[in-house]
C-alpha cells in the first residue's frame, strides 16, 4: 500500500493552518505585500518580520495556501509560537 508522504502537520483533515511567530518581538508585515485575504502564499514565503533587540527574524509560511486573514497587527508584541496569520491549504 502506497501512502502519501506528508510534512509535519499535513496529515490533518482540517484544511486550515496558522503561521506562528518564530520568536519574541514586535511584528512588522512586509511593506511589499498587502497580505490581503485571498492572496496565495507559497511554502516558505515571508509575510513579515518579528523585530527584537538587534534582530529581525522573518515570519515565513510553512505551508502553501490561501491567506484567510492576518491575526497579528503591525506593531503588535508577539511571543514565540503566537499565531500571526491563518491559511486554507485545501
N, CA and C atoms as a LAMMPS dump frame, in Angstrom:
ITEM: TIMESTEP
0
ITEM: NUMBER OF ATOMS
270
ITEM: BOX BOUNDS ff ff ff
-5.0000000000000000e+02 5.0000000000000000e+02
-5.0000000000000000e+02 5.0000000000000000e+02
-5.0000000000000000e+02 5.0000000000000000e+02
ITEM: ATOMS id mol type element x y z
1 1 1 N 0.829 -1.169 0
2 1 2 C 0 0 0
3 1 3 C 0.881 1.243 0
4 2 1 N 0.671 2.122 -0.956
5 2 2 C 1.443 3.363 -1.052
6 2 3 C 0.698 4.49 -0.368
7 3 1 N 1.211 4.939 0.768
8 3 2 C 0.609 6.063 1.469
9 3 3 C 1.408 7.312 1.125
10 4 1 N 0.717 8.437 0.886
11 4 2 C 1.446 9.662 0.543
12 4 3 C 2.282 10.152 1.718
13 5 1 N 3.41 10.763 1.38
14 5 2 C 4.286 11.348 2.395
15 5 3 C 3.767 12.748 2.71
16 6 1 N 3.693 13.077 3.996
17 6 2 C 3.217 14.385 4.418
18 6 3 C 4.276 15.057 5.283
19 7 1 N 4.341 16.361 5.156
20 7 2 C 5.176 17.142 6.061
21 7 3 C 4.515 17.138 7.435
22 8 1 N 5.263 17.451 8.447
23 8 2 C 4.724 17.51 9.799
24 8 3 C 3.494 18.414 9.837
25 9 1 N 2.382 17.888 10.334
26 9 2 C 1.148 18.651 10.416
27 9 3 C 0.28 18.577 9.193
28 10 1 N 0.749 17.992 8.112
29 10 2 C -0.004 17.939 6.87
30 10 3 C -0.986 16.78 6.799
31 11 1 N -0.915 15.835 7.714
32 11 2 C -1.822 14.7 7.676
33 11 3 C -3.142 15.019 8.375
34 12 1 N -3.34 16.263 8.766
35 12 2 C -4.579 16.667 9.417
36 12 3 C -5.705 16.746 8.396
37 13 1 N -6.91 16.472 8.841
38 13 2 C -8.062 16.528 7.952
39 13 3 C -8.652 17.936 7.855
40 14 1 N -8.23 18.836 8.704
41 14 2 C -8.723 20.21 8.711
42 14 3 C -7.92 21.019 7.693
43 15 1 N -8.592 21.767 6.803
44 15 2 C -7.86 22.481 5.756
45 15 3 C -7.248 23.81 6.193
46 16 1 N -7.431 24.223 7.444
47 16 2 C -6.864 25.482 7.902
48 16 3 C -5.572 25.254 8.681
49 17 1 N -4.652 26.193 8.546
50 17 2 C -3.377 26.167 9.259
51 17 3 C -3.083 27.58 9.752
52 18 1 N -2.189 27.703 10.715
53 18 2 C -1.756 29.025 11.156
54 18 3 C -0.259 29.169 10.948
55 19 1 N 0.144 30.387 10.678
56 19 2 C 1.551 30.758 10.636
57 19 3 C 1.833 31.364 12.004
58 20 1 N 2.894 30.909 12.655
59 20 2 C 3.178 31.376 14.015
60 20 3 C 4.478 32.177 14.058
61 21 1 N 4.581 32.989 15.099
62 21 2 C 5.78 33.807 15.306
63 21 3 C 6.961 32.897 15.646
64 22 1 N 8.098 33.071 14.956
65 22 2 C 9.259 32.225 15.213
66 22 3 C 10.027 32.605 16.486
67 23 1 N 9.759 33.8 17.01
68 23 2 C 10.492 34.292 18.174
69 23 3 C 9.701 35.409 18.842
70 24 1 N 10.198 35.928 19.92
71 24 2 C 9.571 37.036 20.644
72 24 3 C 9.977 38.353 20.002
73 25 1 N 9.044 39.29 19.89
74 25 2 C 9.378 40.61 19.371
75 25 3 C 8.156 41.331 18.85
76 26 1 N 8.388 42.372 18.069
77 26 2 C 7.334 43.209 17.502
78 26 3 C 7.123 42.817 16.047
79 27 1 N 5.856 42.571 15.676
80 27 2 C 5.537 42.146 14.314
81 27 3 C 5.49 43.331 13.372
82 28 1 N 6.16 43.17 12.232
83 28 2 C 6.118 44.151 11.144
84 28 3 C 5.808 43.394 9.855
85 29 1 N 4.636 43.645 9.233
86 29 2 C 4.345 42.99 7.945
87 29 3 C 5.286 43.521 6.867
88 30 1 N 5.507 42.73 5.826
89 30 2 C 6.338 43.192 4.713
90 30 3 C 5.617 44.321 3.991
91 31 1 N 6.333 45.389 3.708
92 31 2 C 5.734 46.525 3
93 31 3 C 5.4 46.173 1.558
94 32 1 N 6.134 45.225 0.969
95 32 2 C 5.91 44.858 -0.426
96 32 3 C 4.693 43.971 -0.605
97 33 1 N 4.064 43.555 0.49
98 33 2 C 2.919 42.653 0.421
99 33 3 C 1.758 43.247 1.19
100 34 1 N 0.579 43.192 0.601
101 34 2 C -0.608 43.693 1.279
102 34 3 C -1.142 42.689 2.293
103 35 1 N -0.81 41.402 2.11
104 35 2 C -1.315 40.343 2.973
105 35 3 C -2.829 40.42 3.095
106 36 1 N -3.495 40.487 1.934
107 36 2 C -4.945 40.556 1.892
108 36 3 C -5.542 39.163 1.876
109 37 1 N -6.734 39.036 2.446
110 37 2 C -7.457 37.771 2.379
111 37 3 C -7.624 37.381 0.915
112 38 1 N -7.394 36.119 0.628
113 38 2 C -7.485 35.611 -0.738
114 38 3 C -6.151 35.515 -1.451
115 39 1 N -5.113 36.185 -0.917
116 39 2 C -3.783 36.092 -1.519
117 39 3 C -3.282 34.647 -1.434
118 40 1 N -2.585 34.2 -2.468
119 40 2 C -1.981 32.874 -2.468
120 40 3 C -0.555 32.979 -1.932
121 41 1 N -0.229 32.139 -0.966
122 41 2 C 1.115 32.112 -0.4
123 41 3 C 1.8 30.812 -0.784
124 42 1 N 3.076 30.898 -1.087
125 42 2 C 3.887 29.723 -1.378
126 42 3 C 4.54 29.24 -0.09
127 43 1 N 4.868 27.978 -0.054
128 43 2 C 5.597 27.434 1.096
129 43 3 C 6.912 28.188 1.243
130 44 1 N 7.195 28.674 2.437
131 44 2 C 8.424 29.413 2.703
132 44 3 C 8.356 30.899 2.419
133 45 1 N 7.229 31.368 1.896
134 45 2 C 7.093 32.791 1.561
135 45 3 C 7.027 33.633 2.831
136 46 1 N 7.821 34.701 2.916
137 46 2 C 7.761 35.571 4.096
138 46 3 C 6.526 36.473 4.035
139 47 1 N 5.928 36.719 5.201
140 47 2 C 4.792 37.641 5.287
141 47 3 C 5.114 38.837 6.169
142 48 1 N 6.242 38.774 6.872
143 48 2 C 6.646 39.862 7.745
144 48 3 C 7.892 39.491 8.514
145 49 1 N 8.209 40.302 9.505
146 49 2 C 9.355 40.039 10.38
147 49 3 C 8.942 40.276 11.823
148 50 1 N 9.625 39.594 12.725
149 50 2 C 9.497 39.859 14.154
150 50 3 C 10.811 40.507 14.566
151 51 1 N 10.705 41.757 15.023
152 51 2 C 11.887 42.524 15.404
153 51 3 C 12.1 42.427 16.907
154 52 1 N 13.323 42.048 17.271
155 52 2 C 13.731 42.013 18.67
156 52 3 C 14.923 42.924 18.838
157 53 1 N 15.53 42.923 20
158 53 2 C 16.71 43.771 20.208
159 53 3 C 17.846 43.386 19.252
160 54 1 N 18.064 44.195 18.245
161 54 2 C 19.145 43.961 17.299
162 54 3 C 18.904 42.832 16.306
163 55 1 N 17.671 42.317 16.217
164 55 2 C 17.381 41.222 15.287
165 55 3 C 16.106 41.499 14.503
166 56 1 N 15.986 40.859 13.372
167 56 2 C 14.765 40.876 12.564
168 56 3 C 14.616 39.478 11.977
169 57 1 N 13.72 38.682 12.544
170 57 2 C 13.523 37.295 12.131
171 57 3 C 12.335 37.21 11.187
172 58 1 N 12.522 36.666 9.969
173 58 2 C 11.396 36.571 9.04
174 58 3 C 10.313 35.62 9.555
175 59 1 N 9.068 35.99 9.277
176 59 2 C 7.928 35.118 9.543
177 59 3 C 7.569 34.503 8.196
178 60 1 N 7.778 33.193 8.062
179 60 2 C 7.552 32.501 6.79
180 60 3 C 6.408 31.509 6.919
181 61 1 N 5.675 31.354 5.836
182 61 2 C 4.594 30.374 5.817
183 61 3 C 5.176 28.975 5.625
184 62 1 N 4.897 28.049 6.55
185 62 2 C 5.393 26.688 6.362
186 62 3 C 4.537 25.893 5.374
187 63 1 N 3.446 26.488 4.917
188 63 2 C 2.501 25.812 4.021
189 63 3 C 2.188 26.699 2.827
190 64 1 N 1.811 26.082 1.713
191 64 2 C 1.262 26.815 0.578
192 64 3 C -0.245 26.854 0.762
193 65 1 N -0.862 27.989 0.451
194 65 2 C -2.308 28.066 0.579
195 65 3 C -2.821 29.475 0.41
196 66 1 N -4.116 29.621 0.647
197 66 2 C -4.795 30.9 0.517
198 66 3 C -4.85 31.594 1.876
199 67 1 N -4.434 32.84 1.914
200 67 2 C -4.475 33.613 3.147
201 67 3 C -5.926 33.927 3.492
202 68 1 N -6.368 33.47 4.648
203 68 2 C -7.72 33.765 5.114
204 68 3 C -7.727 35.097 5.84
205 69 1 N -6.687 35.36 6.624
206 69 2 C -6.609 36.639 7.324
207 69 3 C -5.384 36.735 8.206
208 70 1 N -5.052 37.96 8.547
209 70 2 C -3.951 38.226 9.463
210 70 3 C -4.505 38.223 10.881
211 71 1 N -3.772 37.617 11.797
212 71 2 C -4.176 37.566 13.197
213 71 3 C -3.348 38.52 14.053
214 72 1 N -2.18 38.899 13.576
215 72 2 C -1.322 39.857 14.276
216 72 3 C -1.405 41.206 13.563
217 73 1 N -1.376 42.259 14.342
218 73 2 C -1.437 43.615 13.805
219 73 3 C -0.037 44.213 13.74
220 74 1 N 0.207 45.126 12.784
221 74 2 C 1.509 45.792 12.723
222 74 3 C 1.832 46.46 14.061
223 75 1 N 3.035 46.215 14.55
224 75 2 C 3.47 46.801 15.804
225 75 3 C 3.081 45.994 17.042
226 76 1 N 2.353 44.896 16.854
227 76 2 C 1.938 44.071 17.995
228 76 3 C 3.124 43.283 18.544
229 77 1 N 3.224 43.233 19.866
230 77 2 C 4.269 42.434 20.518
231 77 3 C 3.795 40.983 20.524
232 78 1 N 4.665 40.11 20.043
233 78 2 C 4.332 38.691 19.939
234 78 3 C 5.244 37.856 20.818
235 79 1 N 4.727 36.715 21.236
236 79 2 C 5.584 35.73 21.897
237 79 3 C 5.813 34.593 20.915
238 80 1 N 6.838 33.835 21.124
239 80 2 C 7.17 32.716 20.244
240 80 3 C 5.996 31.742 20.179
241 81 1 N 5.621 31.351 18.959
242 81 2 C 4.529 30.408 18.761
243 81 3 C 3.151 31.036 18.673
244 82 1 N 3.066 32.355 18.849
245 82 2 C 1.771 33.035 18.764
246 82 3 C 1.307 33.085 17.311
247 83 1 N 0.022 32.802 17.033
248 83 2 C -0.483 32.861 15.656
249 83 3 C -0.365 34.258 15.057
250 84 1 N 0.095 34.295 13.795
251 84 2 C 0.272 35.555 13.072
252 84 3 C -0.728 35.665 11.925
253 85 1 N -0.983 34.55 11.236
254 85 2 C -1.896 34.549 10.089
255 85 3 C -2.576 33.192 9.984
256 86 1 N -3.645 33.158 9.212
257 86 2 C -4.486 31.982 9.057
258 86 3 C -4.563 31.633 7.58
259 87 1 N -4.331 30.362 7.236
260 87 2 C -4.321 29.882 5.84
261 87 3 C -5.328 28.764 5.621
262 88 1 N -5.792 28.649 4.401
263 88 2 C -6.58 27.494 3.97
264 88 3 C -5.725 26.764 2.927
265 89 1 N -5.411 25.509 3.202
266 89 2 C -4.491 24.773 2.332
267 89 3 C -5.187 23.847 1.344
268 90 1 N -6.473 23.618 1.504
269 90 2 C -7.18 22.707 0.579
270 90 3 C -8.223 23.446 -0.206
